[in-house]
Amino acid sequence: MKKNKSIGNALVIVFILIIVLGGYSFFRLRFLSKERSAAVTVPPVSAEDHILGSKDARLVLIEYSDLECPYCKNFHQTMQQIMKEYGDKVAWVYRSYPLSFHQNAKKEAEAAECAAELGGNEAFWKYIDTIYERTSSNGTGFALAKLTPLAKEIGLNEDKFKQCLDSGKYAQYVQRVEAGGVKAGIQGTPGTIIIANNGKKDIIPGALPYDRVKAQLDALLK
């Protein structure tokens, strides 16, 4: 009987420790997130960027993402929901950050730039939306052989797209965008920096669910 009571007491102590340590970890993570957001320096939004939403939005969300990242695939849906919910209050800037261990990600990022060159901003977003819908992620979820047919599917000139992609003309640009993300402190994908029109900044650490992102945005919009 005493043995069972001792085991029970030990389990209670372990449970309490888990709660305390978990709470401390959450507090520290949030504290570090706020500390980092205050110091973050992100390349300013320019004409080279791909923007969805109003340029006069109160909040600009700059997302560094990888088309073969499973977390980015999930977060893409979250961001689509955010754009529907917030309308002109929010602008979404998408920047490529292909991870080295995702074999197809870099070429897919270049392909998205070719889509933008041939079809403008609308074609860019339609192109990446479709890849995120269809890829199984983790490096080779969307076959490179499908990049040119996808361009044709969304209404782009197939021959011009293939010429653009095969030339590798956007390889250095993709590297430059990624380097800007590294300087901004991005260490994984998705990495999103929120910039308010009053100068305040915040960081969305990873693929947070809709409710968590909404809470951050609402706090900045107050």
HELIX and SHEET records of a PDB file:
HELIX    1   1 LYS A    2  ALA A   39  1                                  38    
HELIX    2   2 PRO A   70  TYR A   86  1                                  17    
HELIX    3   3 GLY A   87  LYS A   89  5                                   3    
HELIX    4   4 ALA A  105  ARG A  134  1                                  30    
HELIX    5   5 LEU A  144  LYS A  146  5                                   3    
HELIX    6   6 LEU A  147  GLU A  153  1                                   7    
HELIX    7   7 GLU A  158  SER A  167  1                                  10    
HELIX    8   8 ALA A  171  LYS A  183  1                                  13    
HELIX    9   9 TYR A  210  LEU A  221  1                                  12    
SHEET    1   A 5 HIS A  50  GLY A  53  0                                        
SHEET    2   A 5 VAL A  90  SER A  96 -1                                        
SHEET    3   A 5 LEU A  59  SER A  65  1                                        
SHEET    4   A 5 GLY A 191  ALA A 196 -1                                        
SHEET    5   A 5 LYS A 201  PRO A 205 -1                                        
END                                                                             
